[in-house]
Amino acid sequence: MRRILYPGGSLDTGDDIAAAVLEYARQLARSETADTVLVPGRGVEGGTGSVEFLLGPASQLVSEPLAFSGPEIEDAEFVRTLHQRASRLAGGPGRPDPFTGSDLPGATA
């Protein structure tokens, strides 16, 4: 589980969901565009639902590990959709990342 922190709040969600949100936000920022997405997760009171995020060049998101013993929040369709959107923004597989110079996902400078 991960906690996505944003100005004014946080959302607890699954590892794959958090990774997909951050990658999509990164690609939106690189493309100097924005989008809104409903991110599935668990609120501070423990109930599950969705939070609408505005993602773009000015997004300030942090994802941190969360010690939680309950079931992982998963949404394979949501993750797949964000990966597809991020890939389209990046120009598809094989296009080098201007920040890392690599065409490998997750590579760092």
Residue pairs with C-beta under 8 A, 6 or more apart in sequence:
1 12
1 13
1 14
1 15
1 65
1 66
1 68
1 70
1 72
1 73
2 12
2 13
2 14
2 15
2 17
2 18
2 19
2 63
2 64
2 65
2 66
3 10
3 11
3 12
3 13
3 63
3 64
3 65
3 66
4 10
4 11
4 12
4 13
4 18
4 21
4 22
4 39
4 41
4 61
4 62
4 63
5 61
5 62
5 63
5 64
6 53
6 59
6 60
6 61
6 62
7 60
9 51
10 44
11 39
11 41
11 42
11 43
11 51
12 41
12 42
12 43
12 66
12 68
12 73
13 21
13 39
13 40
13 41
13 42
13 73
14 41
14 72
14 73
14 74
14 75
15 72
16 74
16 76
16 79
17 39
17 40
17 41
17 73
17 74
17 75
17 78
17 79
18 63
19 63
20 78
20 79
20 82
20 83
20 86
21 37
21 39
21 53
21 55
21 61
21 63
21 82
22 61
22 63
23 82
23 83
23 86
24 35
24 37
24 55
24 82
24 83
24 85
24 86
24 89
25 55
25 56
25 59
25 61
26 86
27 85
27 86
27 89
27 90
28 34
28 35
28 55
28 56
28 57
28 59
28 89
29 56
29 57
29 59
30 89
30 90
30 98
30 99
31 89
32 57
33 56
33 57
33 89
34 54
34 55
34 56
34 57
35 54
35 55
35 56
35 85
36 52
36 53
36 54
36 55
37 52
37 53
37 55
37 82
38 50
38 51
38 52
38 53
39 50
39 51
39 52
39 53
39 78
40 48
40 49
40 50
40 73
40 75
40 78
41 48
41 49
41 50
41 51
41 73
42 48
42 49
42 73
43 49
43 51
48 73
53 59
53 61
55 61
87 93
90 97
93 103
94 103
95 103
96 102
96 103
97 103
97 107
99 109
100 107
100 108
100 109
101 109
